[in-house]
Amino acid sequence: MAPPSPGARNFNPSSLSPPLPQKAKYHAIRFFYVRNLVQEGEIDLQHVPGTSNPADMFTKPLDFEKLKEYRRMIGLEFLSELQTQDSSSRGGVLEY
């Protein structure tokens, strides 16, 4: 799991002055939940530079080369690419 910036790891809602408005309580609850998961070792937060964040393929317009790079990073491939790579075996799911 990656926060949007290094500062997100150090955010402390209780240190805000004035205190959080009532409708911001949801964000504070999420912050403390994530913070507890980090402290318990359930998740590890790491900064992902904006130039290599595969989540961008779902939120930003990209050129085709960048899209292919991000797809590869998360393990997605076009079916046609898989068929070309595996044309010698001609196997299918039913054969397993």
N, C-alpha and C positions, 0 to 999 in steps of 0.2 A: 504494500500500500504506500503510495507516495503523496505527501502533502504538496500543495501548489507552490510553496516557497519554504526556504529554511526557517523563516520566522514563524511559520505555522506550528512547528514543533515546540516553540518556546512561549506560545500564547497562553496567557493566564487570565481568564475572564474575571476572576475575583480581584485582580489588581486594577481594574478599570475604575476611573473616577469621572463622572458619577457612576453609580452602580448600573448594571445592565437593565434596560427596560424589560418589562414583562415578556414582550414578544420575542426577545432575544434569548429567553430561557432555554428554548429548544437547542440553540447553538451551543450554549454552555453545557447542557446535558450531553450532547454529542461529543464535545471536546473532552469532558471528563471520562466518558465511556472509552473513547479511543486512547486517552492517556492511561487508563487502567489496563487496557489490553497490552499496551507497550510495556508497562511496568511488570506485568505478569509474563511477559515473553511470548504472548500469543501472536503478536504481529511485530514487524520491524519496519519503521518508517525510514525511507531513504529519499533523498532529493533526486529528482529526475530533471536534468536540464531541458529547457524548452525545445532545444534543437533535436532531442532524441526521445520524445515522449509519444509512445504509440497511441495513447488516447486521443491525440490530435486527429487521427484519421476519422474519428467519429464526430469531431466538433469543428474542423476547419477545412477549407478547400485546399487540396494538395495537388502537386503535379504527380504524374503517374509513377515516376521513379521513387518518390518519397512514400507514396502509398504502398508500393511493392516492398520497400524496406520495412515499413511498420507492420505490414501483414506478416512478413517473415519473422519479425521479432516476437509476435504473439502466436505464431504457428498456424496462420491461415493460408490456404492455397486455393487457387481456382481449380475446380474439378478437371478442366481441360488440361491443366499443367500436371495434375496427378496422373491422368490417363496417358499423357505423353511419356512421363518418366517411367511408368509401369507398363508400357505397351507389351513388353516381352512376356509378362506373367499372365495377362488377360484373366486374372482371378477376380472373384467378387466376394462379397460378404458371405454368401451362402456356402462357399467352399470351405470356410473356416469352421 
